[in-house]
Amino acid sequence: MREGYASRTAEQNALFRTLESSRPEGRRLFEDRLARTFLTWPLTLVARLALVPGLRRFVPWYIDHRWPGVRSSVVARTRLIDDTITASLGAPTDQLVILGAGFDSRAYRLPGMRRTTVFEVDHPNTQATKRRVLEHALLAEPTHVRFVATDFNQRGLDSAMAAAGYSESVRTFFLWEGVTNYLTEAAVDATLRWCSRASPGSLLLFTYVHSNVLARPSEFIGTERLFASLEKVGERLTWGIEPKKLPAFLAERGLSLESDVGASEYRERYFKDAARKMRGHEFYRIAIARVGKHAAQRSAER
Ligand SMILES: C[S@@+](CC[C@H](N)C(=O)[O-])C[C@H]1O[C@@H](n2cnc3c(N)ncnc32)[C@H](O)[C@@H]1O
């Protein structure tokens, strides 16, 4: 990330969610009304253009043409994550920990969230911007949300999370969306090990990139421009793993893999037939793992 600036990729995700939210009811995959409030120039302008009749379709078409698969992948995964969190958070005592929250608005828009303690953990630069925007955008201060500012690459989560009131004995849902690919392997390792100390049965949903895209980007559609754009905003891809190595990697860290899907699959789940024409970003994957030593050991023995 650029020194002193909020994450630009977090803002781009907010743009994709804004565009999806401005589609007609019944056709959009979700409605994220807060997403728009996080946009700065020129992305505000892009969002406004998409409201102009005639340009409504052109804006997403242009984005998909320049950066194939990125927008559709973010939109489909947003809905998948909304569905997964909504289905798994039940008891009022549950905790939701959003690691690298960026401009994620789930704490403010998903049903039942106000009964859940939500921890938004993020880099200080991005979090400061988010908190400033929320101060104006929300009618009242959200008492169910606790903010933790940290750099995953610099320090572990132990003391900061304990100070914020996080409890290891409460069933927790950890969401780590769009972040692991920007970290060091040591930070990924430490964070996974920290998550695995949570109450057994807790769930972790995280995204990651197939390591081949780091080693041989030219084998994937659209990576040349995508990587150049990421370089420009100081958010290069740094970490990935081969999907076949993921179960053992997680088992070593006390987690058992429950599912692992690539962008083609999760796009098809939500965009149905239209997904067949979507290309690019196939290396971007969503994994769900469960905390629990026994489950992890079984998966390692397989
Ligand atoms: C692509 S954005 C994803 C934001 C959000 N989770 C989403 O899916 O829209 C990447 C997020 O990771 C955070 N991030 C990147 N590197 C980080 C680091 N070393 N420590 C803490 N947060 C980091 C950024 O601040 C940003 O919020």
PDBQT file of the ligand as one rigid body, heavy atoms in Angstrom, charges set to zero:
ROOT
HETATM    1  C1  LIG A 401      -8.368  -5.769  -1.611  1.00  0.00    +0.000 C 
HETATM    2  S1  LIG A 401      -8.623  -4.960  -0.102  1.00  0.00    +0.000 S 
HETATM    3  C2  LIG A 401      -9.899  -6.029   0.557  1.00  0.00    +0.000 C 
HETATM    4  C3  LIG A 401     -10.818  -5.263   1.456  1.00  0.00    +0.000 C 
HETATM    5  C4  LIG A 401     -12.089  -6.022   1.837  1.00  0.00    +0.000 C 
HETATM    6  N1  LIG A 401     -11.800  -7.169   2.655  1.00  0.00    +0.000 N 
HETATM    7  C5  LIG A 401     -12.843  -6.400   0.595  1.00  0.00    +0.000 C 
HETATM    8  O1  LIG A 401     -12.870  -7.581   0.244  1.00  0.00    +0.000 OA
HETATM    9  O2  LIG A 401     -13.398  -5.520  -0.035  1.00  0.00    +0.000 OA
HETATM   10  C6  LIG A 401      -7.197  -5.406   0.863  1.00  0.00    +0.000 C 
HETATM   11  C7  LIG A 401      -7.307  -5.020   2.330  1.00  0.00    +0.000 C 
HETATM   12  O3  LIG A 401      -6.185  -5.566   3.027  1.00  0.00    +0.000 OA
HETATM   13  C8  LIG A 401      -5.644  -4.589   3.861  1.00  0.00    +0.000 C 
HETATM   14  N2  LIG A 401      -4.213  -4.874   4.009  1.00  0.00    +0.000 N 
HETATM   15  C9  LIG A 401      -3.293  -5.031   3.034  1.00  0.00    +0.000 A 
HETATM   16  N3  LIG A 401      -2.081  -5.273   3.565  1.00  0.00    +0.000 NA
HETATM   17  C10 LIG A 401      -2.247  -5.244   4.909  1.00  0.00    +0.000 A 
HETATM   18  C11 LIG A 401      -1.361  -5.400   6.016  1.00  0.00    +0.000 A 
HETATM   19  N4  LIG A 401      -0.067  -5.645   5.841  1.00  0.00    +0.000 N 
HETATM   20  N5  LIG A 401      -1.873  -5.307   7.262  1.00  0.00    +0.000 NA
HETATM   21  C12 LIG A 401      -3.190  -5.050   7.462  1.00  0.00    +0.000 A 
HETATM   22  N6  LIG A 401      -4.078  -4.908   6.454  1.00  0.00    +0.000 NA
HETATM   23  C13 LIG A 401      -3.604  -4.999   5.197  1.00  0.00    +0.000 A 
HETATM   24  C14 LIG A 401      -5.897  -3.266   3.179  1.00  0.00    +0.000 C 
HETATM   25  O4  LIG A 401      -5.891  -2.185   4.080  1.00  0.00    +0.000 OA
HETATM   26  C15 LIG A 401      -7.273  -3.520   2.566  1.00  0.00    +0.000 C 
HETATM   27  O5  LIG A 401      -8.294  -3.162   3.447  1.00  0.00    +0.000 OA
ENDROOT
TORSDOF 0
